[in-house]
Amino acid sequence: MLIVLLLLAMVFNIAAQIALKHGINLINLDGINLHTITKMVSSPYLWSGAFMYGISFVFYIFALSKGELGRVSPVSQALTTMGIVTVSVLVFHEPLTAYKILGLLFLIAGTIIIFY
């Protein structure tokens, strides 16, 4: 059950970050001013991202209730990081560098070690 909760928290966290990134890409951020803040507050992508963060938070809280903080938190963060790097490459066409690959390998190894 703990793994399912962590995966659900990760999926909604990643979906939230995709929505936020897409929403902010549609807004021309030329500094902090009333016009920019109005565009941000009226963006459905930013609101849906915030909502999905809330859903992710709920699943994360349930995961915390089922496991040790010293395991749940690092594993959750590692899973989310792995998912975000994957999405950034596949959806937003960001470069996949040797350092990112090395970092992902370390995250995978660390996640396995911490979780088990």
N, CA, C and O of each residue as an XYZ file, in Angstrom:
464
protein
N       0.825     -1.205      0.000
C       0.000      0.000      0.000
C       0.861      1.259      0.000
O       0.520      2.251     -0.644
N       1.984      1.213      0.729
C       2.870      2.373      0.801
C       3.399      2.746     -0.578
O       3.452      3.926     -0.927
N       3.788      1.751     -1.355
C       4.331      2.025     -2.691
C       3.255      2.645     -3.580
O       3.548      3.564     -4.344
N       2.028      2.163     -3.495
C       0.925      2.721     -4.290
C       0.699      4.184     -3.921
O       0.526      5.028     -4.800
N       0.699      4.485     -2.626
C       0.506      5.873     -2.184
C       1.641      6.766     -2.673
O       1.405      7.888     -3.120
N       2.869      6.269     -2.589
C       4.010      7.062     -3.073
C       3.932      7.291     -4.579
O       4.231      8.383     -5.063
N       3.534      6.266     -5.311
C       3.413      6.423     -6.765
C       2.306      7.402     -7.136
O       2.468      8.198     -8.062
N       1.182      7.351     -6.422
C       0.100      8.307     -6.687
C       0.543      9.736     -6.355
O       0.258     10.671     -7.104
N       1.235      9.894     -5.237
C       1.751     11.222     -4.885
C       2.704     11.718     -5.962
O       2.671     12.893     -6.330
N       3.553     10.828     -6.471
C       4.510     11.195     -7.509
C       3.792     11.596     -8.802
O       4.128     12.611     -9.412
N       2.817     10.807     -9.211
C       2.099     11.092    -10.463
C       1.427     12.458    -10.404
O       1.527     13.241    -11.349
N       0.749     12.745     -9.305
C       0.066     14.040     -9.198
C       1.065     15.195     -9.048
O       0.808     16.300     -9.526
N       2.191     14.947     -8.394
C       3.223     15.977     -8.281
C       3.791     16.300     -9.657
O       3.955     17.470    -10.004
N       4.088     15.278    -10.434
C       4.624     15.488    -11.779
C       3.591     16.168    -12.674
O       3.928     17.079    -13.430
N       2.339     15.729    -12.593
C       1.279     16.369    -13.384
C       1.154     17.842    -13.012
O       0.952     18.692    -13.878
N       1.273     18.137    -11.726
C       1.214     19.531    -11.270
C       2.355     20.338    -11.879
O       2.147     21.454    -12.355
N       3.548     19.778    -11.863
C       4.694     20.513    -12.387
C       4.612     20.703    -13.902
O       5.054     21.726    -14.425
N       4.052     19.726    -14.600
C       3.842     19.878    -16.048
C       2.863     21.022    -16.300
O       3.111     21.879    -17.148
N       1.753     21.035    -15.567
C       0.757     22.105    -15.740
C       1.356     23.461    -15.425
O       1.123     24.427    -16.151
N       2.137     23.546    -14.335
C       2.759     24.830    -13.976
C       3.757     25.282    -15.033
O       3.782     26.455    -15.407
N       4.572     24.365    -15.509
C       5.570     24.720    -16.526
C       4.880     25.169    -17.815
O       5.264     26.175    -18.413
N       3.872     24.427    -18.234
C       3.149     24.812    -19.451
C       2.463     26.163    -19.271
O       2.515     27.020    -20.154
N       1.823     26.343    -18.125
C       1.126     27.603    -17.863
C       2.072     28.788    -17.836
O       1.762     29.846    -18.383
N       3.222     28.617    -17.205
C       4.157     29.739    -17.108
C       4.836     30.003    -18.449
O       5.245     31.130    -18.728
N       4.958     28.961    -19.284
C       5.512     29.167    -20.631
C       4.586     30.026    -21.491
O       5.040     30.717    -22.403
N       3.287     29.978    -21.196
C       2.320     30.772    -21.959
C       2.283     32.239    -21.530
O       1.735     33.091    -22.229
N       2.876     32.516    -20.370
C       2.869     33.872    -19.835
C       4.225     34.496    -20.081
O       5.254     33.886    -19.787
N       4.239     35.691    -20.612
C       5.492     36.395    -20.832
C       5.893     37.091    -19.537
O       5.389     38.167    -19.215
N       6.803     36.467    -18.803
C       7.237     37.042    -17.534
C       8.277     38.129    -17.795
O       9.441     37.842    -18.074
N       7.843     39.352    -17.701
C       8.747     40.482    -17.925
C       9.014     41.227    -16.613
O       9.263     42.433    -16.600
N       8.954     40.482    -15.528
C       9.167     41.083    -14.218
C       7.916     40.937    -13.372
O       6.873     40.478    -13.838
N       8.047     41.337    -12.128
C       6.902     41.273    -11.222
C       6.168     42.598    -11.279
O       6.649     43.625    -10.800
N       4.995     42.544    -11.875
C       4.154     43.730    -11.944
C       2.687     43.271    -11.917
O       2.408     42.073    -11.968
N       1.791     44.194    -11.841
C       0.366     43.871    -11.721
C      -0.140     43.078    -12.924
O      -0.941     42.156    -12.769
N       0.321     43.433    -14.112
C      -0.121     42.738    -15.324
C       0.308     41.270    -15.287
O      -0.491     40.384    -15.593
N       1.551     41.010    -14.917
C       2.059     39.644    -14.851
C       1.328     38.844    -13.780
O       0.954     37.694    -14.009
N       1.124     39.443    -12.624
C       0.430     38.757    -11.536
C      -1.011     38.447    -11.940
O      -1.526     37.379    -11.608
N      -1.662     39.360    -12.648
C      -3.026     39.136    -13.126
C      -3.064     37.957    -14.091
O      -3.966     37.122    -14.015
N      -2.088     37.881    -15.003
C      -2.033     36.756    -15.939
C      -1.808     35.438    -15.191
O      -2.394     34.412    -15.541
N      -0.964     35.472    -14.170
C      -0.695     34.260    -13.416
C      -1.932     33.804    -12.648
O      -2.270     32.620    -12.656
N      -2.597     34.729    -11.994
C      -3.768     34.394    -11.185
C      -4.924     33.904    -12.057
O      -5.752     33.120    -11.594
N      -4.991     34.348    -13.294
C      -6.087     33.955    -14.170
C      -5.750     32.740    -15.046
O      -6.563     32.346    -15.882
N      -4.581     32.150    -14.869
C      -4.178     31.006    -15.690
C      -4.796     29.707    -15.190
O      -4.558     29.309    -14.050
N      -5.585     29.044    -16.026
C      -6.160     27.760    -15.598
C      -5.079     26.688    -15.400
O      -5.255     25.778    -14.590
N      -3.977     26.788    -16.127
C      -2.898     25.818    -15.958
C      -2.250     25.952    -14.580
O      -1.949     24.946    -13.937
N      -2.035     27.177    -14.126
C      -1.439     27.372    -12.818
C      -2.389     26.918    -11.711
O      -1.952     26.339    -10.716
N      -3.671     27.176    -11.880
C      -4.649     26.729    -10.884
C      -4.750     25.208    -10.863
O      -4.828     24.609     -9.791
N      -4.750     24.577    -12.041
C      -4.826     23.112    -12.061
C      -3.556     22.505    -11.476
O      -3.611     21.463    -10.823
N      -2.414     23.145    -11.705
C      -1.172     22.681    -11.098
C      -1.237     22.752     -9.583
O      -0.818     21.824     -8.891
N      -1.760     23.849     -9.073
C      -1.898     23.995     -7.617
C      -2.853     22.940     -7.059
O      -2.601     22.370     -5.997
N      -3.936     22.685     -7.767
C      -4.905     21.670     -7.334
C      -4.267     20.281     -7.304
O      -4.466     19.518     -6.359
N      -3.501     19.963     -8.342
C      -2.846     18.652     -8.382
C      -1.774     18.523     -7.306
O      -1.556     17.430     -6.783
N      -1.100     19.623     -6.967
C      -0.182     19.594     -5.825
C      -0.936     19.234     -4.552
O      -0.429     18.489     -3.713
N      -2.138     19.759     -4.411
C      -2.947     19.440     -3.244
C      -3.288     17.962     -3.179
O      -3.217     17.355     -2.111
N      -3.656     17.381     -4.305
C      -3.954     15.947     -4.349
C      -2.694     15.142     -4.024
O      -2.751     14.167     -3.276
N      -1.574     15.549     -4.583
C      -0.302     14.894     -4.291
C       0.003     14.946     -2.799
O       0.457     13.961     -2.217
N      -0.248     16.089     -2.190
C      -0.015     16.273     -0.763
C      -0.837     15.291      0.069
O      -0.339     14.727      1.043
N      -2.092     15.090     -0.316
C      -2.964     14.174      0.416
C      -2.413     12.747      0.351
O      -2.346     12.059      1.369
N      -2.018     12.303     -0.850
C      -1.445     10.958     -0.972
C      -0.137     10.847     -0.185
O       0.140      9.811      0.420
N       0.657     11.904     -0.194
C       1.911     11.904      0.545
C       1.659     11.786      2.050
O       2.370     11.053      2.736
N       0.666     12.491      2.564
C       0.322     12.415      3.984
C      -0.084     10.984      4.354
O       0.329     10.470      5.393
N      -0.888     10.348      3.507
C      -1.267      8.959      3.770
C      -0.047      8.047      3.730
O       0.063      7.120      4.532
N       0.869      8.307      2.798
C       2.097      7.508      2.739
C       2.905      7.680      4.021
O       3.444      6.710      4.553
N       2.989      8.912      4.515
C       3.713      9.148      5.767
C       3.093      8.384      6.928
O       3.799      7.944      7.835
N       1.776      8.227      6.900
C       1.111      7.507      7.989
C       1.403      6.008      7.934
O       1.220      5.306      8.928
N       1.852      5.516      6.784
C       2.095      4.080      6.613
C       3.568      3.693      6.747
O       3.887      2.508      6.852
N       4.462      4.675      6.744
C       5.876      4.331      6.759
C       6.709      5.299      7.563
O       6.210      6.285      8.107
N       7.988      4.995      7.624
C       8.939      5.821      8.364
C       9.278      7.076      7.569
O       9.467      7.015      6.354
N       9.354      8.204      8.252
C       9.707      9.465      7.602
C      11.065      9.350      6.898
O      11.241      9.871      5.797
N      12.011      8.676      7.527
C      13.352      8.526      6.973
C      13.407      7.688      5.717
O      14.421      7.678      5.020
N      12.332      6.987      5.419
C      12.241      6.236      4.164
C      11.285      6.897      3.186
O      11.590      7.059      2.004
N      10.131      7.273      3.696
C       9.080      7.809      2.818
C       9.537      9.094      2.123
O       9.387      9.228      0.909
N      10.080     10.016      2.870
C      10.453     11.303      2.287
C      11.545     11.188      1.224
O      11.358     11.699      0.119
N      12.680     10.538      1.509
C      13.708     10.445      0.460
C      13.242      9.668     -0.770
O      13.577     10.028     -1.899
N      12.471      8.606     -0.551
C      11.992      7.817     -1.688
C      11.014      8.641     -2.521
O      11.069      8.617     -3.751
N      10.127      9.363     -1.861
C       9.171     10.217     -2.569
C       9.889     11.275     -3.409
O       9.550     11.498     -4.571
N      10.864     11.908     -2.812
C      11.603     12.947     -3.532
C      12.398     12.366     -4.698
O      12.474     12.975     -5.765
N      12.989     11.193     -4.496
C      13.757     10.562     -5.567
C      12.850     10.148     -6.719
O      13.180     10.375     -7.883
N      11.703      9.539     -6.399
C      10.765      9.139     -7.454
C      10.289     10.347     -8.248
O      10.220     10.306     -9.477
N       9.967     11.407     -7.549
C       9.507     12.618     -8.226
C      10.610     13.197     -9.100
O      10.350     13.608    -10.231
N      11.822     13.234     -8.596
C      12.943     13.759     -9.388
C      13.160     12.922    -10.645
O      13.368     13.471    -11.727
N      13.112     11.603    -10.508
C      13.279     10.745    -11.680
C      12.167     11.001    -12.700
O      12.423     11.071    -13.902
N      10.953     11.140    -12.217
C       9.836     11.408    -13.116
C       9.942     12.763    -13.784
O       9.634     12.897    -14.968
N      10.372     13.767    -13.040
C      10.497     15.121    -13.594
C      11.572     15.176    -14.669
O      11.375     15.803    -15.710
N      12.699     14.530    -14.433
C      13.761     14.519    -15.454
C      13.248     13.834    -16.715
O      13.504     14.303    -17.824
N      12.534     12.740    -16.556
C      11.976     12.028    -17.713
C      10.998     12.912    -18.476
O      11.059     13.000    -19.703
N      10.099     13.564    -17.750
C       9.108     14.445    -18.391
C       9.788     15.645    -19.049
O       9.405     16.053    -20.146
N      10.783     16.202    -18.390
C      11.449     17.382    -18.957
C      12.109     17.050    -20.292
O      12.161     17.889    -21.192
N      12.612     15.828    -20.414
C      13.253     15.413    -21.666
C      12.200     15.079    -22.725
O      12.311     15.514    -23.871
N      11.182     14.310    -22.343
C      10.197     13.840    -23.315
C       9.175     14.897    -23.721
O       8.811     14.987    -24.894
N       8.712     15.695    -22.767
C       7.637     16.654    -23.054
C       8.189     18.028    -23.428
O       7.728     18.650    -24.385
N       9.183     18.498    -22.665
C       9.680     19.854    -22.871
C      10.980     19.889    -23.671
O      11.564     20.954    -23.867
N      11.430     18.725    -24.129
C      12.609     18.602    -24.997
C      13.856     19.247    -24.400
O      14.658     19.852    -25.113
N      14.010     19.112    -23.093
C      15.216     19.594    -22.431
C      16.311     18.558    -22.634
O      16.009     17.376    -22.803
N      17.566     18.967    -22.621
C      18.644     18.012    -22.913
C      18.822     16.976    -21.797
O      18.680     17.282    -20.614
N      19.135     15.753    -22.204
C      19.477     14.691    -21.258
C      21.001     14.586    -21.265
O      21.596     14.046    -22.198
N      21.610     15.102    -20.225
C      23.064     15.142    -20.149
C      23.608     13.929    -19.403
O      22.869     13.202    -18.738
N      24.896     13.733    -19.528
C      25.551     12.642    -18.803
C      25.389     12.830    -17.293
O      25.237     11.852    -16.561
N      25.420     14.070    -16.827
C      25.247     14.338    -15.399
C      23.842     13.968    -14.925
O      23.677     13.447    -13.822
N      22.833     14.236    -15.751
C      21.469     13.855    -15.383
C      21.347     12.337    -15.315
O      20.730     11.801    -14.394
N      21.929     11.652    -16.279
C      21.881     10.190    -16.285
C      22.585      9.640    -15.049
O      22.062      8.749    -14.380
N      23.759     10.165    -14.747
C      24.498      9.733    -13.562
C      23.693     10.004    -12.290
O      23.620      9.160    -11.397
N      23.101     11.176    -12.222
C      22.270     11.516    -11.066
C      21.089     10.575    -10.922
O      20.757     10.162     -9.811
N      20.448     10.230    -12.041
C      19.320      9.297    -11.996
C      19.765      7.916    -11.520
O      19.061      7.264    -10.748
N      20.921      7.479    -11.976
C      21.435      6.184    -11.526
C      21.696      6.186    -10.026
O      21.380      5.220     -9.331
N      22.275      7.277     -9.530
C      22.488      7.400     -8.078
C      21.155      7.432     -7.317
O      21.027      6.833     -6.249
N      20.175      8.132     -7.877
C      18.853      8.173     -7.233
C      18.211      6.794     -7.176
O      17.631      6.414     -6.159
N      18.316      6.052     -8.264
C      17.750      4.701     -8.294
C      18.431      3.818     -7.255
O      17.768      3.123     -6.485
N      19.759      3.852     -7.243
C      20.496      3.038     -6.268
C      20.157      3.470     -4.842
O      19.912      2.622     -3.984
N      20.140      4.747     -4.586
C      19.831      5.247     -3.242
C      18.415      4.903     -2.818
O      18.179      4.548     -1.663
N      17.480      5.004     -3.737
C      16.087      4.683     -3.436
C      15.941      3.208     -3.054
O      15.250      2.869     -2.093
N      16.592      2.354     -3.809
C      16.536      0.921     -3.502
C      17.164      0.655     -2.133
O      16.610     -0.095     -1.329
N      18.296      1.258     -1.874
C      18.988      1.033     -0.595
C      18.142      1.548      0.577
O      17.986      0.854      1.582
N      17.607      2.741      0.448
C      16.821      3.329      1.554
C      15.512      2.586      1.763
O      15.114      2.342      2.902
N      14.842      2.227      0.687
C      13.517      1.608      0.815
C      13.597      0.198      1.378
O      12.734     -0.213      2.154
N      14.621     -0.537      0.996
C      14.744     -1.921      1.472
C      15.809     -1.991      2.527
O      16.076     -3.066      3.064
